[in-house]
């Protein structure tokens, strides 16, 4: 059975070192890092690992390049990188956060960070983040 994902971030943001309205016309430019304030929690029925689903486009890290990192409070959650070494298109990444790791942060105020692994100046390592969703838990954007 496919997990049910709840979207908590639904903005178009360009990450990278070269702002481009041509390649990312609807995106806000964030630079090399995006830091999102989050409030993770569990429902009584949430008992296992948690999955984050990140929807992106134009990731071009190539197989042997440094991948882009996803962290919570500086702790690595996973990497996002070009899955097929082909230019263009949309990508979806599923990152798993172990139960014990997630339970340690549930109920607090934390920061989800996406850091662009910039290889060199130019658009080759820039990408667009479109959505972030969660399954197996709740994540609310903001600390308020």
C-alpha positions as CSV (number, residue, x, y, z in Angstrom):
1,X,0.0,0.0,0.0
2,X,1.3,3.4,-1.0
3,X,2.0,5.7,1.9
4,X,-0.1,8.9,2.3
5,X,2.0,12.0,1.9
6,X,0.9,15.4,3.3
7,X,2.5,18.4,1.7
8,X,4.0,20.9,4.1
9,X,6.1,23.0,1.6
10,X,4.6,24.0,-1.7
11,X,6.8,26.8,-3.2
12,X,9.1,26.9,-6.2
13,X,12.6,27.8,-5.0
14,X,15.8,27.8,-7.0
15,X,18.9,26.6,-5.2
16,X,22.4,27.1,-6.6
17,X,24.9,29.8,-7.3
18,X,23.5,31.4,-10.5
19,X,20.0,33.1,-10.4
20,X,18.2,32.4,-13.6
21,X,14.7,33.7,-14.6
22,X,15.2,31.9,-17.9
23,X,15.5,28.3,-16.5
24,X,13.5,28.9,-13.3
25,X,10.9,31.6,-14.3
26,X,8.4,30.9,-11.4
27,X,11.0,30.2,-8.7
28,X,12.3,32.4,-5.9
29,X,16.1,32.3,-5.7
30,X,17.4,31.0,-2.4
31,X,21.2,30.7,-3.0
32,X,23.2,27.7,-2.0
33,X,21.2,26.8,1.1
34,X,17.5,26.7,2.1
35,X,16.7,26.5,5.8
36,X,13.1,25.9,6.7
37,X,11.7,26.1,10.3
38,X,9.7,23.0,11.1
39,X,7.7,21.5,13.9
40,X,7.6,17.6,13.6
41,X,5.1,15.5,15.5
42,X,3.5,12.1,15.6
43,X,-0.1,10.9,15.6
44,X,-1.0,8.0,17.9
45,X,-1.1,5.7,14.8
46,X,2.3,6.8,13.5
47,X,4.8,4.1,14.8
48,X,7.4,3.4,12.1
49,X,10.0,5.2,10.0
50,X,9.1,8.6,8.4
51,X,9.4,9.4,4.8
52,X,10.1,12.8,3.2
53,X,9.2,13.2,-0.5
54,X,11.0,16.0,-2.3
55,X,9.8,17.0,-5.8
56,X,12.4,18.9,-7.8
57,X,13.4,19.7,-11.4
58,X,16.6,20.1,-13.3
59,X,18.9,18.4,-10.9
60,X,22.1,17.8,-12.7
61,X,24.7,16.4,-10.2
62,X,25.7,13.5,-12.5
63,X,26.5,10.2,-11.0
64,X,30.0,11.0,-9.7
65,X,29.4,14.6,-8.6
66,X,28.7,15.7,-5.1
67,X,25.0,15.3,-4.3
68,X,22.8,17.9,-2.6
69,X,22.3,17.2,1.1
70,X,19.1,17.3,3.2
71,X,19.6,17.8,7.0
72,X,17.5,18.3,10.1
73,X,19.4,20.3,12.7
74,X,22.7,19.6,10.8
75,X,22.1,15.8,11.0
76,X,22.1,14.2,7.5
77,X,18.8,12.8,6.4
78,X,19.8,12.0,2.9
79,X,21.0,13.1,-0.5
80,X,19.2,14.3,-3.6
81,X,21.0,14.0,-7.0
82,X,20.4,13.3,-10.6
83,X,18.9,9.8,-10.8
84,X,19.5,9.1,-14.5
85,X,22.3,11.4,-15.6
86,X,20.1,13.1,-18.2
87,X,19.5,16.8,-18.4
88,X,16.1,18.3,-17.6
89,X,12.9,16.9,-16.3
90,X,11.3,16.5,-12.9
91,X,12.6,14.2,-10.1
92,X,11.0,12.8,-7.0
93,X,13.2,11.7,-4.1
94,X,12.0,9.6,-1.1
95,X,14.2,10.0,2.0
96,X,13.7,7.8,5.1
97,X,14.1,9.1,8.6
98,X,14.4,6.2,11.1
99,X,11.8,6.0,13.9
100,X,14.3,6.6,16.7
101,X,15.8,9.6,14.9
102,X,12.4,11.1,14.2
103,X,11.0,10.4,17.7
104,X,14.0,12.3,19.2
105,X,12.9,15.5,17.4
106,X,9.1,15.1,17.5
107,X,7.4,17.9,19.5
108,X,10.2,20.4,19.1
109,X,11.3,23.3,16.9
110,X,13.9,22.4,14.3
111,X,15.4,23.3,11.0
112,X,15.2,21.3,7.8
113,X,18.1,22.4,5.5
114,X,18.7,21.6,1.8
115,X,22.3,22.5,0.8
116,X,23.3,22.7,-2.8
117,X,26.4,20.8,-3.6
118,X,27.9,23.4,-5.8
119,X,30.6,22.0,-8.1
120,X,31.5,25.2,-9.9
121,X,29.8,28.6,-10.9
122,X,27.1,28.3,-13.4
123,X,23.7,26.6,-13.8
124,X,24.9,23.0,-14.1
125,X,24.5,22.4,-10.3
126,X,21.4,24.6,-9.8
127,X,17.9,23.1,-9.4
128,X,14.4,23.9,-8.4
129,X,12.6,22.6,-5.3
130,X,8.9,22.4,-5.8
131,X,7.3,20.5,-2.9
132,X,8.2,18.6,0.3
133,X,5.7,16.1,1.8
134,X,5.8,13.7,4.7
135,X,4.4,10.2,5.4
136,X,4.3,8.5,8.8
137,X,4.3,11.7,10.8
138,X,3.3,15.4,10.7
139,X,5.5,18.3,9.9
140,X,4.3,21.8,10.1
141,X,6.2,24.7,8.4
142,X,7.1,27.5,10.8
143,X,7.8,27.9,14.5
144,X,4.7,30.0,15.3
